Amino acid sequence: MYDSVTFQIKEFSSEEFKYLTENCIQERPKHLGDRLQIDWGNLRINYFPKSSIIKVSNSLHKFYNSQILRLDTINSNDYSMSNVIETVEYLESAFQRDCKEMKLLGRFEYGFNIETGDYKPYADIIERFQSVVTTATNPFNVFFNKSGKPYSKFCSFTHYTIKCYDKGKQSGLYGANIFRYEIVHHSSVKTKSVFACKDISLADLLKKEIWEKCWTMIIKSFDSIRVLAFPNDGIEAYTKTLCYSYSMLNKDFKKSLKPIMAELKLVHDNLKESSTSPHSLIRKKMKEKFEKLITT
């Protein structure tokens, strides 16, 4: 579930950094101005000798696969609670510090990889995502793909972004229908809010209650997505879901649509929640995936 994180350790001595680079990473760091930089697999490590601070960033999931399991640097498979525990214990041994000292800051990502069977993640699911409605209505935007057709969308808020993409295409696993749903916190402000903690560290990622809070964030955001009907649902249903889900149309014709919003919502929700809808399939599979990850 967890992916990219950034954490720092204060009062990290030059001797500790030397131990880390010589005994664990076994490479020489680069001198970049006031810092020393070294990569450990996919992890980017910056050490600031003058302030005795070390900062680590990037995907724990990829690090687990490449450095602990000795697989490729991938994150298209599952990353369970027991995997996270193993990763954090590995980092504790390498840095010779308790995970409570590894304070979370900056960007924080978590989400699910969901196999969609015969459904194409982008064409059949993501492309239908139009907006997310919470206290405000925010539109989904398409990520530019310089290599070809788009395969991802995002919806941005002040403190976080929802990202949805075809994980198979993003990872080069062509033919694999894997839908990625991800929440990205822009800073520790959002992470502290979701965790309901003032002091946050890697230790929190080992707690079941924190996993459950992240799950709540994921499923609430997914349930707030407004989608466009499919052509085979008919022109009437298509038009009604367009009026309900497209943020600009909602804004431009707010007064005209207000009297029929209850009707539009009913049509939209019936289509999205239908047992034959790919959206209801994704929701069901996300719940199953969470229950699997938290118990394995």
N, C-alpha and C positions, 0 to 999 in steps of 0.2 A: 504493500500500500504506500509506504513512504518512499520518496525518491530523492530529489535534490534538497540538500540542506546546507546551511552555513553555520559553523560554530567557532568559538574562540576560547582559548585558555589563557588566563592572565598569569603573570609571574612564572613564565616558562623560561628557564635558564638556557644559556648557550650550551651548557653541558648536556641538558636534556635534549636539545635540538640535535646536538652531535650524535647522541645515542640513537635517536630516531633515524637520522639519515644514514648512519654507518651500519647499524644492526638490523633495521627493518626495511628501509627503502633501498639502501645500498647503492646510492648514487650521490653525486656532488651537486649541491644547490647552486643556482645562478645568483650573482650579486646584481641587484637592481635598485640602485640608489640607497634608500634607507632600509631596504629589506632583502631577505634571502628567499628565493623562490625555488620550489622543487615539486615535481608531480609524482604522486604515488598511484600508479595506475591512472584512473580518471580523476582522482582527487587532486585539486590544486591547493598547495600549502604555501602560505606566506608567513615568514617569521620576521618580526621586527625586534632586533637585538636591543635597541635603546629603550624601548618600552616593555620589553620582555613579554610580548604578546604574540601568540601564534594563531593564525586563522586558517580554517579548512573549509573548502566548499566543493560542491558537486554531488553526484548521485551516489547515495549509500547502496542502492540496489545494484548499480553497475559495479561498484567496488566489491560488493559481496560476491558477485558472479566471477569477476576477473581475478581478485586477489585471494579469496578464501576458497572458492570452489575450483579455481583455475580454469574457468570457462572463458568464453569471449566477453568483451566489455559490452554486455547487453542488459536491457531491462524490459524485455518483451514477455518474460515469464512472470510467475508469481513471486512475491516477496512477503513472506508470512511473519507473524510475531516472533516465532522461534528463530527465523533468519535474522531479524533485526537484533534480537538479543545476542546472537552469535557475533554479529558485526560489531556491536557496541563493545562487547567483551574483548574482541580482537583489537579495537582501537584503544581501549583502556590499557591493555598489555603493551601496545606499541608506544603510547604516549606516557605510560607509567603514571596515569592520573585516573581518578574516579570520574565516571561519566557525569556526575553532578557538577564537576568543574568545567565541563564542556558546554558552555552557554550558547544557546541558539540565538542567532540574530539574522537579519536580512531575509532573503528569499527562502521559502519553505514550500515543498511540493508533495502532494499525496493524491492517490487515485487508484483506479482499477484498470486492468487489461481484461477485456471481455470478449470471448470468442462468440461470433455472431452467426455461425453456421452458413447458410446460403445467402444471408443478407450482406450486402456490400456496406462497410462501415460509413463511407462518405455518401455515396449515391442514394442509399436506402434509409439512412438515419441522420447523419450530421447535416447534410444539405437541407433537410427539412427544418432544422433549428432556426428560429427567427429572432427570438428575444428571450430575456429573463426578466420577470416582473417580481420585484420585492417591494421596497418602499419607492422605487423608481423603475422605469422601463428602460432597459439597456439592450441595444441590438447586438446580434451576433455578426461578426465580421469575418471575412475569409482571409486566411493567411496566404500570402503570395508564395507560390512555389516556382522558383526560377527554372526548375528542371522539367516542368510540364504542368499537367492539370492539378488544381488544388486538391488537397486531401484533409484539410483541417480548418476549423473555425475557432474563434475566441470571443468571449464576452467580458469586457473589462468593467470593474468597479473601482472605487477609490483605493481600497486596501487589498483587493484580490482580483484574480482573473480566472474565469472558467475556460479551460482548453479541451477541445474534443478533436480527435484525429484518428486517421487510419494507421494504427500502430504497425500493421504489416508493411505498408508502403514506407512509413517513416524509418523502419528498421531494415528495409531491404528484403523482407520476407514475402516476396511476391506470391500471391495465391493464398496467403494466410489472411482470413477475415478476422482481424482483431480490432475492436473498438477501444480506444483509450479515453477515459473520462478523468479529468485532473483539475484539482484546485491549486492555484498558485498564490501564496501569500506574498505580497510585495515587500513586507517588512515584518519585524517582530511585533509590531503593534497589533496586527491581525492575529498572529499566532498566540499572543498572550490573551487576546479576547476569546478565541476559540477554546484554548486550554483552560481559561478562567484562572490563570496564574500570573503573578507579577514577575516571578523568577523562573525562567524556562531553560531547560538543558536537554542533552541527549537522554538523560535518565527518564524524562517524561515520556519518551517514545516507547519505553518498556512497560508502560502502565495501561492496563485494559481500559480504564475509564477515559484515557486520552484517545485511544483508538475509537472508542464509542462516540466521543465528541467530534472527532474528524468525520466519522461515518454520518453523524447527524448533519454536519455541514454539507457533505456530499449529497445526501438524499434530499435534503431540503432544497438545495440549488437545482437538482435535477427535476424535482417536482414543480419548480417555478418556471421551467422552460416552456415556452409556447411554440407550437410546431405548425407546419403547413401540411394540409391534407395531401394525399396522393391523387394523381389524375383519375385513377379508377374509383375514387370515392365520389366522383361526380362534380360537376361545375358548381352546384349550389353549396355543397360542403366545402369545396375548395375555396370559394369566395368568402364564405363565413369564417373559415379558419385564417384566411389571409387578413381579413378585417380585424380579427381578434389578436393575431400574433405579430403582425408587422408594425414595428414601433412608429415609423414615420407616418403611416396611414392612420394609426391610432391618434397621433398628435394632430394631424391635419384635419381630421374629421371627428374630433372628440365629441362635439355637440350632437352631430348627426348619429353617431354610433351609440351614445350613452343610453337611449331608450331600448336598444336591442342587445345590449352587452350580455345580459343574462342568457338570452337565446344563443348568442355566439359562443359563450362559454360552455354551454351545454353540448353543443355540436362538437366543439374542440375537445372537451374532456372525454366525451364518449369515444371519439376516434383515437385519441392518445392512449386511453386506458383500456381499449378493446383487447381482448385476449389474442386477437390476430394481428395486433399492431407490433411492429418491431420495437417501439418505445416501451411498451409494457414488458416485452421480453427482456430488454436491457435492464429495466428496473428490477425485475425478478432475479436476473443473473447477478446483478450487483449485490443484492441482499445475500444471495447464496455465497458469492465470492467473499464478502466481508466475514460471514460466519465461518467459512473455511480458513481464511487467513488468521483469524484471531484465535483459532483452536489448534493450529498446526505450527 
